[in-house]
């Protein structure tokens, strides 16, 4: 008695191989793109943190000329972080910055310092 292959068995094997190849390709593509997504996500998170400073210190850290508030863009990250921490501990007097800085973690303050220092 001759055994005939099941209907579509060859096609099933080919479609399985094809599906595995596509899945492997997708995994490879995602592994190459995932770091870029992570960077974009981090960049957006940092910009969102910095946006909270815009009301007083201007868009992208450029305060309005002639106003008493400091422009943050381009200041050194060490200076910015030192000032933020001084506000947080009360070493530097302020009307509101001491309250604002207490709402951020150490990492967030460092992140903001790096962000504003990189702006021109």
C-alpha positions, 0 to 999 in steps of 0.5 A: 500500500502506497502512503501518500503524503498528507494534503499540504504537508509539503506546504506546511513545512515550507510555511513553517520554515518561512514563518520561522525565517520571518520571525528570526528576521523580525527579532534581528530587526528589533534588536537593532532598532530597540536601542534607538527606541530606548534613546528616543524614550529617554530623550522624551522623558528628559525633555518632559522633565525640562519642560517643567522649568520652561515657565520660569527659565524659558523654553529650552532654558533661555529666559526672557531677556531683561527678566531676573530669572537665570537662563539655564542653557549652556551653564556647566552641568556641575554648576547646575547640579550644585545649585539644584542641590543647594536649593534642595538642602536650603543652602541657597535661599529661594522662593520656590526652587527649594520646593521644586527640587525636593520633588525630583530624585537625585538622578532626575536632577543630574539628568536635568543638569546634563540636559541644560548644559548641552543646550546652547 
